Amino acid sequence: MDLASVFGLLGAITASTIFFPQVWTAYKTKRTKDLAWLTIIIGILNGFFWIAYGFMKSDPFIYVTNILLFTATVALATLKRKYDKKK
């Protein structure tokens, strides 16, 4: 594995885990009031576009990273929808 691949892998790992701490906190505290829907929607769209691009370019660094990021963002949206109803 060359140096560029190492940096690509490290970038993929850090990018794909960006929302997981927020998902865990929302799940644990059952609070999502302070999360903005716009940010979540932009995150979902961003993931979708990067996944499509990654598949078109046949680049697993791009599509695997963004599948994980997309999954976390959808989980966050699901938790927000669930917990924002509880008042």
N, C-alpha and C positions, 0 to 999 in steps of 0.2 A: 504494500500500500504506500503510495507516494504522499508527500507532505500535503498536497492539495486535497487529496482524498481524506486525510486525517482531519483537516480543517473543515471539509464538507461534512464529515460525519459528526464532528463536535457541534457544528452549526445546526445540523439537523436535529441532534439530541436536545440542544438547548431551546431551539425554536418550537419543537413539538411538545415540549413540556411547559410552555409559557402559561397556559390557562389551568393546568392541573392543580396548582396550589389554591387558586380561586374556587375551583369546583369542590375541592376537599373542604375548604373553609365554609362554603355555602351549604354543603351537605351536613357538616358537623354542627353549624350554628343555626341552620334552618332560616337564615336571614339573607335576602338578596335585594332588599329595598334600595341599597346604594349602588347597585349595578345598573348601568345605562343600557336600555334596549338597543340604542343605536350602535353602541360599541359591539354588542353581541351580533347584531345583524351584519355589520361590516366584517366582523371576524368570520362569520359563516360564508359570506360572499367571497371574501379573500381566500379562504380555504378551498372553496369550490373552483375558483378561477386558477389557483396554483396547482390543484390536482389535475385539472384538465390540461394545463400547460405541461406539467410534468409527464403525463402520459403521452402527449403529442411529441415531446422531445425524447421520450423513452429514458427519462432520468429518474431513477429511484430515489436519489437524494431529495428531489423536489416532491414527488408524489407521495412517498411514504411519510415524510415529515408532515406534509399538509393533510394527509388522511388522519394522522394522530391529532393534529391541531384542530381540524374540522370536528372530529369526534368529541374532543374536550369542549369546544365551543357549543356544540349541540347539547351536550350534557349540561352546560351552564345555562343555556336557554331553557331547558326542561326544568331545571331546579328553580330558575327565576319564575317561570310560569306557575309552578307548583306552590312555591313559598310566598309569592306576592299575593296570592289569593287569601292566605291566612292573615287575618288582621285582628 
